């Protein structure tokens, strides 16, 4: 979905891979609003791949922050964020 709320239709080839950034990457990379519409009876496979840093802290690399791209988010503990989301979804 675009920032204006319009859906973009994309026709991928059968061997395509789509990689989307998650919420932890927000900043200059945005987590996209997306949906999948299937037709026919073909199989579709989806895989969630999650990466965690050793000290649990997610932060923007300093080389991505400059005068034109100021820091928008403070560093945060990724495990605490996942626990918060899990708790919010279980209610």
PDB file of N, CA, C and O in Angstrom:
ATOM      1  N   UNK A   1       0.844  -1.167   0.000  1.00  0.00           N
ATOM      2  CA  UNK A   1       0.000   0.000   0.000  1.00  0.00           C
ATOM      3  C   UNK A   1       0.897   1.239   0.000  1.00  0.00           C
ATOM      4  O   UNK A   1       1.889   1.304   0.726  1.00  0.00           O
ATOM      5  N   UNK A   2       0.536   2.198  -0.810  1.00  0.00           N
ATOM      6  CA  UNK A   2       1.307   3.442  -0.845  1.00  0.00           C
ATOM      7  C   UNK A   2       0.990   4.291   0.381  1.00  0.00           C
ATOM      8  O   UNK A   2       0.058   3.985   1.125  1.00  0.00           O
ATOM      9  N   UNK A   3       1.751   5.344   0.592  1.00  0.00           N
ATOM     10  CA  UNK A   3       1.496   6.245   1.709  1.00  0.00           C
ATOM     11  C   UNK A   3       0.159   6.954   1.559  1.00  0.00           C
ATOM     12  O   UNK A   3      -0.402   7.439   2.541  1.00  0.00           O
ATOM     13  N   UNK A   4      -0.364   7.016   0.309  1.00  0.00           N
ATOM     14  CA  UNK A   4      -1.665   7.629   0.045  1.00  0.00           C
ATOM     15  C   UNK A   4      -2.822   6.654   0.228  1.00  0.00           C
ATOM     16  O   UNK A   4      -3.975   7.028   0.011  1.00  0.00           O
ATOM     17  N   UNK A   5      -2.542   5.412   0.624  1.00  0.00           N
ATOM     18  CA  UNK A   5      -3.577   4.425   0.861  1.00  0.00           C
ATOM     19  C   UNK A   5      -4.021   3.656  -0.369  1.00  0.00           C
ATOM     20  O   UNK A   5      -5.033   2.957  -0.330  1.00  0.00           O
ATOM     21  N   UNK A   6      -3.284   3.774  -1.453  1.00  0.00           N
ATOM     22  CA  UNK A   6      -3.621   3.063  -2.683  1.00  0.00           C
ATOM     23  C   UNK A   6      -2.859   1.741  -2.741  1.00  0.00           C
ATOM     24  O   UNK A   6      -1.675   1.685  -2.408  1.00  0.00           O
ATOM     25  N   UNK A   7      -3.547   0.675  -3.168  1.00  0.00           N
ATOM     26  CA  UNK A   7      -2.900  -0.615  -3.324  1.00  0.00           C
ATOM     27  C   UNK A   7      -2.213  -0.683  -4.674  1.00  0.00           C
ATOM     28  O   UNK A   7      -2.758  -0.226  -5.679  1.00  0.00           O
ATOM     29  N   UNK A   8      -1.024  -1.250  -4.698  1.00  0.00           N
ATOM     30  CA  UNK A   8      -0.273  -1.455  -5.932  1.00  0.00           C
ATOM     31  C   UNK A   8      -0.329  -2.941  -6.253  1.00  0.00           C
ATOM     32  O   UNK A   8       0.023  -3.775  -5.418  1.00  0.00           O
ATOM     33  N   UNK A   9      -0.767  -3.271  -7.455  1.00  0.00           N
ATOM     34  CA  UNK A   9      -0.795  -4.674  -7.866  1.00  0.00           C
ATOM     35  C   UNK A   9       0.547  -5.027  -8.498  1.00  0.00           C
ATOM     36  O   UNK A   9       1.015  -4.346  -9.410  1.00  0.00           O
ATOM     37  N   UNK A  10       1.143  -6.073  -8.013  1.00  0.00           N
ATOM     38  CA  UNK A  10       2.441  -6.519  -8.517  1.00  0.00           C
ATOM     39  C   UNK A  10       2.300  -7.952  -9.004  1.00  0.00           C
ATOM     40  O   UNK A  10       1.773  -8.802  -8.286  1.00  0.00           O
ATOM     41  N   UNK A  11       2.760  -8.225 -10.201  1.00  0.00           N
ATOM     42  CA  UNK A  11       2.668  -9.563 -10.771  1.00  0.00           C
ATOM     43  C   UNK A  11       4.066 -10.176 -10.779  1.00  0.00           C
ATOM     44  O   UNK A  11       4.871  -9.903 -11.670  1.00  0.00           O
ATOM     45  N   UNK A  12       4.344 -11.010  -9.770  1.00  0.00           N
ATOM     46  CA  UNK A  12       5.658 -11.628  -9.639  1.00  0.00           C
ATOM     47  C   UNK A  12       5.737 -12.910 -10.464  1.00  0.00           C
ATOM     48  O   UNK A  12       4.720 -13.544 -10.743  1.00  0.00           O
ATOM     49  N   UNK A  13       6.938 -13.278 -10.846  1.00  0.00           N
ATOM     50  CA  UNK A  13       7.137 -14.563 -11.497  1.00  0.00           C
ATOM     51  C   UNK A  13       7.052 -15.661 -10.441  1.00  0.00           C
ATOM     52  O   UNK A  13       7.261 -15.383  -9.260  1.00  0.00           O
ATOM     53  N   UNK A  14       6.751 -16.899 -10.830  1.00  0.00           N
ATOM     54  CA  UNK A  14       6.599 -17.986  -9.843  1.00  0.00           C
ATOM     55  C   UNK A  14       7.828 -18.237  -8.982  1.00  0.00           C
ATOM     56  O   UNK A  14       7.694 -18.773  -7.882  1.00  0.00           O
ATOM     57  N   UNK A  15       9.004 -17.875  -9.438  1.00  0.00           N
ATOM     58  CA  UNK A  15      10.210 -18.129  -8.651  1.00  0.00           C
ATOM     59  C   UNK A  15      10.678 -16.892  -7.872  1.00  0.00           C
ATOM     60  O   UNK A  15      11.815 -16.853  -7.401  1.00  0.00           O
ATOM     61  N   UNK A  16       9.816 -15.894  -7.736  1.00  0.00           N
ATOM     62  CA  UNK A  16      10.190 -14.653  -7.058  1.00  0.00           C
ATOM     63  C   UNK A  16      10.282 -14.823  -5.551  1.00  0.00           C
ATOM     64  O   UNK A  16       9.613 -15.672  -4.960  1.00  0.00           O
ATOM     65  N   UNK A  17      11.120 -14.003  -4.946  1.00  0.00           N
ATOM     66  CA  UNK A  17      11.217 -13.870  -3.501  1.00  0.00           C
ATOM     67  C   UNK A  17      10.934 -12.416  -3.165  1.00  0.00           C
ATOM     68  O   UNK A  17      11.432 -11.515  -3.840  1.00  0.00           O
ATOM     69  N   UNK A  18      10.150 -12.181  -2.145  1.00  0.00           N
ATOM     70  CA  UNK A  18       9.847 -10.830  -1.696  1.00  0.00           C
ATOM     71  C   UNK A  18      10.417 -10.689  -0.291  1.00  0.00           C
ATOM     72  O   UNK A  18      10.167 -11.531   0.572  1.00  0.00           O
ATOM     73  N   UNK A  19      11.174  -9.638  -0.063  1.00  0.00           N
ATOM     74  CA  UNK A  19      11.756  -9.379   1.251  1.00  0.00           C
ATOM     75  C   UNK A  19      11.203  -8.044   1.737  1.00  0.00           C
ATOM     76  O   UNK A  19      11.308  -7.031   1.046  1.00  0.00           O
ATOM     77  N   UNK A  20      10.613  -8.051   2.929  1.00  0.00           N
ATOM     78  CA  UNK A  20      10.053  -6.826   3.492  1.00  0.00           C
ATOM     79  C   UNK A  20      10.676  -6.551   4.851  1.00  0.00           C
ATOM     80  O   UNK A  20      10.916  -7.468   5.637  1.00  0.00           O
ATOM     81  N   UNK A  21      10.930  -5.296   5.113  1.00  0.00           N
ATOM     82  CA  UNK A  21      11.479  -4.898   6.408  1.00  0.00           C
ATOM     83  C   UNK A  21      10.396  -4.966   7.472  1.00  0.00           C
ATOM     84  O   UNK A  21       9.234  -4.663   7.204  1.00  0.00           O
ATOM     85  N   UNK A  22      10.777  -5.361   8.669  1.00  0.00           N
ATOM     86  CA  UNK A  22       9.832  -5.405   9.787  1.00  0.00           C
ATOM     87  C   UNK A  22       9.861  -4.119  10.586  1.00  0.00           C
ATOM     88  O   UNK A  22      10.623  -3.204  10.274  1.00  0.00           O
ATOM     89  N   UNK A  23       9.040  -4.049  11.608  1.00  0.00           N
ATOM     90  CA  UNK A  23       8.924  -2.841  12.427  1.00  0.00           C
ATOM     91  C   UNK A  23      10.248  -2.415  13.046  1.00  0.00           C
ATOM     92  O   UNK A  23      10.486  -1.221  13.233  1.00  0.00           O
ATOM     93  N   UNK A  24      11.104  -3.363  13.363  1.00  0.00           N
ATOM     94  CA  UNK A  24      12.377  -3.018  14.000  1.00  0.00           C
ATOM     95  C   UNK A  24      13.288  -2.247  13.072  1.00  0.00           C
ATOM     96  O   UNK A  24      14.243  -1.624  13.536  1.00  0.00           O
ATOM     97  N   UNK A  25      13.024  -2.268  11.773  1.00  0.00           N
ATOM     98  CA  UNK A  25      13.864  -1.561  10.793  1.00  0.00           C
ATOM     99  C   UNK A  25      13.316  -0.194  10.441  1.00  0.00           C
ATOM    100  O   UNK A  25      13.856   0.467   9.554  1.00  0.00           O
ATOM    101  N   UNK A  26      12.268   0.251  11.103  1.00  0.00           N
ATOM    102  CA  UNK A  26      11.648   1.518  10.724  1.00  0.00           C
ATOM    103  C   UNK A  26      12.619   2.673  10.890  1.00  0.00           C
ATOM    104  O   UNK A  26      13.458   2.678  11.790  1.00  0.00           O
ATOM    105  N   UNK A  27      12.491   3.629  10.024  1.00  0.00           N
ATOM    106  CA  UNK A  27      13.364   4.785   9.951  1.00  0.00           C
ATOM    107  C   UNK A  27      13.430   5.150   8.488  1.00  0.00           C
ATOM    108  O   UNK A  27      12.422   5.553   7.908  1.00  0.00           O
ATOM    109  N   UNK A  28      14.597   5.017   7.877  1.00  0.00           N
ATOM    110  CA  UNK A  28      14.708   5.245   6.435  1.00  0.00           C
ATOM    111  C   UNK A  28      14.122   4.075   5.657  1.00  0.00           C
ATOM    112  O   UNK A  28      13.831   4.214   4.469  1.00  0.00           O
ATOM    113  N   UNK A  29      13.944   2.940   6.295  1.00  0.00           N
ATOM    114  CA  UNK A  29      13.282   1.777   5.703  1.00  0.00           C
ATOM    115  C   UNK A  29      11.974   1.609   6.456  1.00  0.00           C
ATOM    116  O   UNK A  29      11.969   1.570   7.687  1.00  0.00           O
ATOM    117  N   UNK A  30      10.861   1.507   5.732  1.00  0.00           N
ATOM    118  CA  UNK A  30       9.565   1.395   6.389  1.00  0.00           C
ATOM    119  C   UNK A  30       8.988  -0.008   6.267  1.00  0.00           C
ATOM    120  O   UNK A  30       9.160  -0.676   5.247  1.00  0.00           O
ATOM    121  N   UNK A  31       8.316  -0.438   7.297  1.00  0.00           N
ATOM    122  CA  UNK A  31       7.621  -1.714   7.300  1.00  0.00           C
ATOM    123  C   UNK A  31       6.351  -1.541   6.463  1.00  0.00           C
ATOM    124  O   UNK A  31       5.509  -0.709   6.801  1.00  0.00           O
ATOM    125  N   UNK A  32       6.194  -2.311   5.373  1.00  0.00           N
ATOM    126  CA  UNK A  32       5.075  -2.057   4.460  1.00  0.00           C
ATOM    127  C   UNK A  32       3.753  -2.676   4.921  1.00  0.00           C
ATOM    128  O   UNK A  32       3.729  -3.735   5.549  1.00  0.00           O
ATOM    129  N   UNK A  33       2.665  -1.994   4.596  1.00  0.00           N
ATOM    130  CA  UNK A  33       1.346  -2.594   4.720  1.00  0.00           C
ATOM    131  C   UNK A  33       1.153  -3.407   3.458  1.00  0.00           C
ATOM    132  O   UNK A  33       1.312  -2.885   2.354  1.00  0.00           O
ATOM    133  N   UNK A  34       0.813  -4.678   3.603  1.00  0.00           N
ATOM    134  CA  UNK A  34       0.742  -5.547   2.430  1.00  0.00           C
ATOM    135  C   UNK A  34      -0.356  -6.591   2.602  1.00  0.00           C
ATOM    136  O   UNK A  34      -0.821  -6.851   3.711  1.00  0.00           O
ATOM    137  N   UNK A  35      -0.754  -7.176   1.490  1.00  0.00           N
ATOM    138  CA  UNK A  35      -1.711  -8.271   1.492  1.00  0.00           C
ATOM    139  C   UNK A  35      -1.432  -9.144   0.281  1.00  0.00           C
ATOM    140  O   UNK A  35      -0.822  -8.701  -0.692  1.00  0.00           O
ATOM    141  N   UNK A  36      -1.881 -10.379   0.349  1.00  0.00           N
ATOM    142  CA  UNK A  36      -1.693 -11.321  -0.755  1.00  0.00           C
ATOM    143  C   UNK A  36      -3.066 -11.779  -1.207  1.00  0.00           C
ATOM    144  O   UNK A  36      -3.883 -12.212  -0.393  1.00  0.00           O
ATOM    145  N   UNK A  37      -3.317 -11.686  -2.490  1.00  0.00           N
ATOM    146  CA  UNK A  37      -4.579 -12.142  -3.069  1.00  0.00           C
ATOM    147  C   UNK A  37      -4.247 -13.305  -3.994  1.00  0.00           C
ATOM    148  O   UNK A  37      -3.514 -13.138  -4.969  1.00  0.00           O
ATOM    149  N   UNK A  38      -4.777 -14.467  -3.693  1.00  0.00           N
ATOM    150  CA  UNK A  38      -4.496 -15.668  -4.476  1.00  0.00           C
ATOM    151  C   UNK A  38      -5.690 -16.019  -5.356  1.00  0.00           C
ATOM    152  O   UNK A  38      -6.843 -15.836  -4.965  1.00  0.00           O
ATOM    153  N   UNK A  39      -5.393 -16.525  -6.549  1.00  0.00           N
ATOM    154  CA  UNK A  39      -6.428 -17.054  -7.418  1.00  0.00           C
ATOM    155  C   UNK A  39      -6.034 -18.469  -7.807  1.00  0.00           C
ATOM    156  O   UNK A  39      -4.851 -18.810  -7.807  1.00  0.00           O
ATOM    157  N   UNK A  40      -7.010 -19.285  -8.136  1.00  0.00           N
ATOM    158  CA  UNK A  40      -6.704 -20.651  -8.524  1.00  0.00           C
ATOM    159  C   UNK A  40      -6.407 -21.520  -7.328  1.00  0.00           C
ATOM    160  O   UNK A  40      -6.721 -21.171  -6.190  1.00  0.00           O
ATOM    161  N   UNK A  41      -5.791 -22.671  -7.604  1.00  0.00           N
ATOM    162  CA  UNK A  41      -5.520 -23.631  -6.537  1.00  0.00           C
ATOM    163  C   UNK A  41      -4.037 -23.935  -6.395  1.00  0.00           C
ATOM    164  O   UNK A  41      -3.662 -25.035  -5.987  1.00  0.00           O
ATOM    165  N   UNK A  42      -3.196 -22.971  -6.728  1.00  0.00           N
ATOM    166  CA  UNK A  42      -1.750 -23.165  -6.606  1.00  0.00           C
ATOM    167  C   UNK A  42      -1.313 -22.961  -5.164  1.00  0.00           C
ATOM    168  O   UNK A  42      -1.900 -22.167  -4.429  1.00  0.00           O
ATOM    169  N   UNK A  43      -0.278 -23.686  -4.774  1.00  0.00           N
ATOM    170  CA  UNK A  43       0.277 -23.533  -3.432  1.00  0.00           C
ATOM    171  C   UNK A  43       1.066 -22.236  -3.332  1.00  0.00           C
ATOM    172  O   UNK A  43       1.697 -21.802  -4.296  1.00  0.00           O
ATOM    173  N   UNK A  44       1.021 -21.627  -2.159  1.00  0.00           N
ATOM    174  CA  UNK A  44       1.817 -20.441  -1.856  1.00  0.00           C
ATOM    175  C   UNK A  44       2.516 -20.721  -0.542  1.00  0.00           C
ATOM    176  O   UNK A  44       1.897 -21.207   0.404  1.00  0.00           O
ATOM    177  N   UNK A  45       3.792 -20.418  -0.479  1.00  0.00           N
ATOM    178  CA  UNK A  45       4.569 -20.628   0.735  1.00  0.00           C
ATOM    179  C   UNK A  45       5.011 -19.280   1.274  1.00  0.00           C
ATOM    180  O   UNK A  45       5.433 -18.406   0.517  1.00  0.00           O
ATOM    181  N   UNK A  46       4.913 -19.121   2.563  1.00  0.00           N
ATOM    182  CA  UNK A  46       5.321 -17.889   3.215  1.00  0.00           C
ATOM    183  C   UNK A  46       6.222 -18.256   4.379  1.00  0.00           C
ATOM    184  O   UNK A  46       5.936 -19.205   5.110  1.00  0.00           O
ATOM    185  N   UNK A  47       7.296 -17.522   4.557  1.00  0.00           N
ATOM    186  CA  UNK A  47       8.266 -17.809   5.611  1.00  0.00           C
ATOM    187  C   UNK A  47       8.602 -16.520   6.331  1.00  0.00           C
ATOM    188  O   UNK A  47       8.994 -15.535   5.705  1.00  0.00           O
ATOM    189  N   UNK A  48       8.454 -16.526   7.619  1.00  0.00           N
ATOM    190  CA  UNK A  48       8.889 -15.391   8.428  1.00  0.00           C
ATOM    191  C   UNK A  48      10.307 -15.638   8.899  1.00  0.00           C
ATOM    192  O   UNK A  48      10.584 -16.657   9.532  1.00  0.00           O
ATOM    193  N   UNK A  49      11.187 -14.736   8.604  1.00  0.00           N
ATOM    194  CA  UNK A  49      12.583 -14.861   9.022  1.00  0.00           C
ATOM    195  C   UNK A  49      12.882 -13.719   9.981  1.00  0.00           C
ATOM    196  O   UNK A  49      12.743 -12.548   9.628  1.00  0.00           O
ATOM    197  N   UNK A  50      13.284 -14.060  11.170  1.00  0.00           N
ATOM    198  CA  UNK A  50      13.519 -13.060  12.184  1.00  0.00           C
ATOM    199  C   UNK A  50      14.978 -13.108  12.611  1.00  0.00           C
ATOM    200  O   UNK A  50      15.552 -14.182  12.792  1.00  0.00           O
ATOM    201  N   UNK A  51      15.560 -11.948  12.768  1.00  0.00           N
ATOM    202  CA  UNK A  51      16.948 -11.860  13.196  1.00  0.00           C
ATOM    203  C   UNK A  51      16.998 -11.117  14.531  1.00  0.00           C
ATOM    204  O   UNK A  51      16.267 -10.149  14.742  1.00  0.00           O
ATOM    205  N   UNK A  52      17.850 -11.572  15.408  1.00  0.00           N
ATOM    206  CA  UNK A  52      18.000 -10.941  16.705  1.00  0.00           C
ATOM    207  C   UNK A  52      19.471 -10.653  16.941  1.00  0.00           C
ATOM    208  O   UNK A  52      20.337 -11.460  16.604  1.00  0.00           O
ATOM    209  N   UNK A  53      19.735  -9.529  17.506  1.00  0.00           N
ATOM    210  CA  UNK A  53      21.108  -9.176  17.829  1.00  0.00           C
ATOM    211  C   UNK A  53      21.445  -9.709  19.211  1.00  0.00           C
ATOM    212  O   UNK A  53      20.563  -9.904  20.047  1.00  0.00           O
ATOM    213  N   UNK A  54      22.693  -9.935  19.434  1.00  0.00           N
ATOM    214  CA  UNK A  54      23.137 -10.584  20.666  1.00  0.00           C
ATOM    215  C   UNK A  54      22.754  -9.797  21.923  1.00  0.00           C
ATOM    216  O   UNK A  54      22.323 -10.393  22.910  1.00  0.00           O
ATOM    217  N   UNK A  55      22.902  -8.496  21.903  1.00  0.00           N
ATOM    218  CA  UNK A  55      22.603  -7.727  23.125  1.00  0.00           C
ATOM    219  C   UNK A  55      21.159  -7.231  23.169  1.00  0.00           C
ATOM    220  O   UNK A  55      20.798  -6.471  24.068  1.00  0.00           O
ATOM    221  N   UNK A  56      20.318  -7.657  22.198  1.00  0.00           N
ATOM    222  CA  UNK A  56      18.893  -7.350  22.137  1.00  0.00           C
ATOM    223  C   UNK A  56      18.582  -5.915  21.741  1.00  0.00           C
ATOM    224  O   UNK A  56      17.409  -5.577  21.583  1.00  0.00           O
ATOM    225  N   UNK A  57      19.566  -5.072  21.577  1.00  0.00           N
ATOM    226  CA  UNK A  57      19.328  -3.658  21.306  1.00  0.00           C
ATOM    227  C   UNK A  57      19.353  -3.404  19.799  1.00  0.00           C
ATOM    228  O   UNK A  57      20.319  -3.743  19.115  1.00  0.00           O
ATOM    229  N   UNK A  58      18.270  -2.800  19.294  1.00  0.00           N
ATOM    230  CA  UNK A  58      18.178  -2.414  17.891  1.00  0.00           C
ATOM    231  C   UNK A  58      18.446  -0.918  17.825  1.00  0.00           C
ATOM    232  O   UNK A  58      17.833  -0.130  18.546  1.00  0.00           O
ATOM    233  N   UNK A  59      19.361  -0.544  16.961  1.00  0.00           N
ATOM    234  CA  UNK A  59      19.656   0.879  16.790  1.00  0.00           C
ATOM    235  C   UNK A  59      20.087   1.150  15.355  1.00  0.00           C
ATOM    236  O   UNK A  59      20.592   0.266  14.664  1.00  0.00           O
ATOM    237  N   UNK A  60      19.882   2.369  14.930  1.00  0.00           N
ATOM    238  CA  UNK A  60      20.244   2.776  13.577  1.00  0.00           C
ATOM    239  C   UNK A  60      21.768   2.894  13.495  1.00  0.00           C
ATOM    240  O   UNK A  60      22.383   3.524  14.356  1.00  0.00           O
ATOM    241  N   UNK A  61      22.385   2.295  12.468  1.00  0.00           N
ATOM    242  CA  UNK A  61      23.833   2.467  12.309  1.00  0.00           C
ATOM    243  C   UNK A  61      24.184   3.948  12.141  1.00  0.00           C
ATOM    244  O   UNK A  61      23.523   4.658  11.383  1.00  0.00           O
ATOM    245  N   UNK A  62      25.188   4.402  12.823  1.00  0.00           N
ATOM    246  CA  UNK A  62      25.559   5.818  12.833  1.00  0.00           C
ATOM    247  C   UNK A  62      25.823   6.350  11.425  1.00  0.00           C
ATOM    248  O   UNK A  62      25.568   7.525  11.157  1.00  0.00           O
ATOM    249  N   UNK A  63      26.330   5.505  10.520  1.00  0.00           N
ATOM    250  CA  UNK A  63      26.621   5.979   9.167  1.00  0.00           C
ATOM    251  C   UNK A  63      25.362   6.292   8.352  1.00  0.00           C
ATOM    252  O   UNK A  63      25.462   6.892   7.282  1.00  0.00           O
ATOM    253  N   UNK A  64      24.167   5.893   8.843  1.00  0.00           N
ATOM    254  CA  UNK A  64      22.914   6.235   8.160  1.00  0.00           C
ATOM    255  C   UNK A  64      22.298   7.530   8.678  1.00  0.00           C
ATOM    256  O   UNK A  64      21.309   8.015   8.128  1.00  0.00           O
ATOM    257  N   UNK A  65      22.878   8.085   9.727  1.00  0.00           N
ATOM    258  CA  UNK A  65      22.358   9.316  10.320  1.00  0.00           C
ATOM    259  C   UNK A  65      23.250  10.471   9.891  1.00  0.00           C
ATOM    260  O   UNK A  65      24.466  10.435  10.080  1.00  0.00           O
ATOM    261  N   UNK A  66      22.629  11.504   9.307  1.00  0.00           N
ATOM    262  CA  UNK A  66      23.370  12.700   8.935  1.00  0.00           C
ATOM    263  C   UNK A  66      22.429  13.896   8.970  1.00  0.00           C
ATOM    264  O   UNK A  66      21.294  13.780   9.432  1.00  0.00           O
ATOM    265  N   UNK A  67      22.887  15.028   8.490  1.00  0.00           N
ATOM    266  CA  UNK A  67      22.098  16.261   8.511  1.00  0.00           C
ATOM    267  C   UNK A  67      20.783  16.111   7.732  1.00  0.00           C
ATOM    268  O   UNK A  67      19.755  16.653   8.138  1.00  0.00           O
ATOM    269  N   UNK A  68      20.818  15.382   6.624  1.00  0.00           N
ATOM    270  CA  UNK A  68      19.619  15.193   5.797  1.00  0.00           C
ATOM    271  C   UNK A  68      18.739  14.042   6.282  1.00  0.00           C
ATOM    272  O   UNK A  68      17.570  13.953   5.906  1.00  0.00           O
ATOM    273  N   UNK A  69      19.289  13.173   7.103  1.00  0.00           N
ATOM    274  CA  UNK A  69      18.564  12.012   7.629  1.00  0.00           C
ATOM    275  C   UNK A  69      18.802  11.918   9.136  1.00  0.00           C
ATOM    276  O   UNK A  69      19.570  11.070   9.591  1.00  0.00           O
ATOM    277  N   UNK A  70      18.144  12.789   9.914  1.00  0.00           N
ATOM    278  CA  UNK A  70      18.365  12.782  11.365  1.00  0.00           C
ATOM    279  C   UNK A  70      17.789  11.521  12.016  1.00  0.00           C
ATOM    280  O   UNK A  70      16.902  10.868  11.466  1.00  0.00           O
ATOM    281  N   UNK A  71      18.305  11.204  13.175  1.00  0.00           N
ATOM    282  CA  UNK A  71      17.826  10.067  13.952  1.00  0.00           C
ATOM    283  C   UNK A  71      16.362  10.292  14.313  1.00  0.00           C
ATOM    284  O   UNK A  71      16.014  11.327  14.882  1.00  0.00           O
ATOM    285  N   UNK A  72      15.508   9.333  13.987  1.00  0.00           N
ATOM    286  CA  UNK A  72      14.079   9.460  14.266  1.00  0.00           C
ATOM    287  C   UNK A  72      13.630   8.592  15.432  1.00  0.00           C
ATOM    288  O   UNK A  72      12.604   8.871  16.052  1.00  0.00           O
ATOM    289  N   UNK A  73      14.389   7.537  15.739  1.00  0.00           N
ATOM    290  CA  UNK A  73      13.994   6.611  16.798  1.00  0.00           C
ATOM    291  C   UNK A  73      15.196   6.312  17.679  1.00  0.00           C
ATOM    292  O   UNK A  73      16.319   6.152  17.200  1.00  0.00           O
ATOM    293  N   UNK A  74      14.934   6.243  18.967  1.00  0.00           N
ATOM    294  CA  UNK A  74      15.981   5.868  19.903  1.00  0.00           C
ATOM    295  C   UNK A  74      16.190   4.355  19.846  1.00  0.00           C
ATOM    296  O   UNK A  74      15.303   3.620  19.412  1.00  0.00           O
ATOM    297  N   UNK A  75      17.341   3.898  20.275  1.00  0.00           N
ATOM    298  CA  UNK A  75      17.613   2.468  20.363  1.00  0.00           C
ATOM    299  C   UNK A  75      16.593   1.831  21.305  1.00  0.00           C
ATOM    300  O   UNK A  75      16.128   2.469  22.249  1.00  0.00           O
ATOM    301  N   UNK A  76      16.246   0.561  21.041  1.00  0.00           N
ATOM    302  CA  UNK A  76      15.290  -0.120  21.907  1.00  0.00           C
ATOM    303  C   UNK A  76      15.648  -1.588  22.037  1.00  0.00           C
ATOM    304  O   UNK A  76      16.382  -2.144  21.220  1.00  0.00           O
ATOM    305  N   UNK A  77      15.113  -2.203  23.082  1.00  0.00           N
ATOM    306  CA  UNK A  77      15.336  -3.616  23.364  1.00  0.00           C
ATOM    307  C   UNK A  77      14.334  -4.435  22.554  1.00  0.00           C
ATOM    308  O   UNK A  77      13.136  -4.395  22.835  1.00  0.00           O
ATOM    309  N   UNK A  78      14.805  -5.170  21.563  1.00  0.00           N
ATOM    310  CA  UNK A  78      13.945  -5.915  20.656  1.00  0.00           C
ATOM    311  C   UNK A  78      13.134  -6.994  21.374  1.00  0.00           C
ATOM    312  O   UNK A  78      11.967  -7.199  21.041  1.00  0.00           O
ATOM    313  N   UNK A  79      13.715  -7.677  22.336  1.00  0.00           N
ATOM    314  CA  UNK A  79      12.985  -8.716  23.064  1.00  0.00           C
ATOM    315  C   UNK A  79      11.807  -8.117  23.836  1.00  0.00           C
ATOM    316  O   UNK A  79      10.721  -8.696  23.856  1.00  0.00           O
ATOM    317  N   UNK A  80      12.017  -6.966  24.470  1.00  0.00           N
ATOM    318  CA  UNK A  80      10.929  -6.318  25.203  1.00  0.00           C
ATOM    319  C   UNK A  80       9.826  -5.886  24.229  1.00  0.00           C
ATOM    320  O   UNK A  80       8.645  -5.967  24.567  1.00  0.00           O
ATOM    321  N   UNK A  81      10.191  -5.434  23.039  1.00  0.00           N
ATOM    322  CA  UNK A  81       9.202  -5.050  22.031  1.00  0.00           C
ATOM    323  C   UNK A  81       8.370  -6.266  21.607  1.00  0.00           C
ATOM    324  O   UNK A  81       7.148  -6.169  21.498  1.00  0.00           O
ATOM    325  N   UNK A  82       9.017  -7.399  21.370  1.00  0.00           N
ATOM    326  CA  UNK A  82       8.302  -8.617  20.973  1.00  0.00           C
ATOM    327  C   UNK A  82       7.363  -9.064  22.093  1.00  0.00           C
ATOM    328  O   UNK A  82       6.232  -9.468  21.822  1.00  0.00           O
ATOM    329  N   UNK A  83       7.815  -8.998  23.342  1.00  0.00           N
ATOM    330  CA  UNK A  83       6.954  -9.357  24.468  1.00  0.00           C
ATOM    331  C   UNK A  83       5.748  -8.423  24.545  1.00  0.00           C
ATOM    332  O   UNK A  83       4.637  -8.868  24.836  1.00  0.00           O
ATOM    333  N   UNK A  84       5.958  -7.141  24.288  1.00  0.00           N
ATOM    334  CA  UNK A  84       4.859  -6.172  24.300  1.00  0.00           C
ATOM    335  C   UNK A  84       3.838  -6.500  23.218  1.00  0.00           C
ATOM    336  O   UNK A  84       2.637  -6.510  23.486  1.00  0.00           O
ATOM    337  N   UNK A  85       4.301  -6.769  21.997  1.00  0.00           N
ATOM    338  CA  UNK A  85       3.403  -7.104  20.893  1.00  0.00           C
ATOM    339  C   UNK A  85       2.658  -8.389  21.184  1.00  0.00           C
ATOM    340  O   UNK A  85       1.457  -8.480  20.930  1.00  0.00           O
ATOM    341  N   UNK A  86       3.354  -9.389  21.716  1.00  0.00           N
ATOM    342  CA  UNK A  86       2.724 -10.670  22.038  1.00  0.00           C
ATOM    343  C   UNK A  86       1.647 -10.482  23.113  1.00  0.00           C
ATOM    344  O   UNK A  86       0.569 -11.069  23.017  1.00  0.00           O
ATOM    345  N   UNK A  87       1.926  -9.685  24.111  1.00  0.00           N
ATOM    346  CA  UNK A  87       0.949  -9.423  25.173  1.00  0.00           C
ATOM    347  C   UNK A  87      -0.257  -8.672  24.619  1.00  0.00           C
ATOM    348  O   UNK A  87      -1.395  -8.988  24.968  1.00  0.00           O
ATOM    349  N   UNK A  88      -0.019  -7.679  23.759  1.00  0.00           N
ATOM    350  CA  UNK A  88      -1.116  -6.894  23.183  1.00  0.00           C
ATOM    351  C   UNK A  88      -2.002  -7.768  22.296  1.00  0.00           C
ATOM    352  O   UNK A  88      -3.217  -7.571  22.255  1.00  0.00           O
ATOM    353  N   UNK A  89      -1.415  -8.722  21.593  1.00  0.00           N
ATOM    354  CA  UNK A  89      -2.197  -9.598  20.685  1.00  0.00           C
ATOM    355  C   UNK A  89      -2.927 -10.703  21.423  1.00  0.00           C
ATOM    356  O   UNK A  89      -3.870 -11.278  20.879  1.00  0.00           O
ATOM    357  N   UNK A  90      -2.522 -11.019  22.645  1.00  0.00           N
ATOM    358  CA  UNK A  90      -3.157 -12.120  23.376  1.00  0.00           C
ATOM    359  C   UNK A  90      -4.390 -11.676  24.150  1.00  0.00           C
ATOM    360  O   UNK A  90      -5.104 -12.511  24.705  1.00  0.00           O
ATOM    361  N   UNK A  91      -4.646 -10.392  24.192  1.00  0.00           N
ATOM    362  CA  UNK A  91      -5.836  -9.886  24.932  1.00  0.00           C
ATOM    363  C   UNK A  91      -7.059  -9.892  24.072  1.00  0.00           C
ATOM    364  O   UNK A  91      -8.135  -9.503  24.526  1.00  0.00           O
TER     365      UNK A  91
END
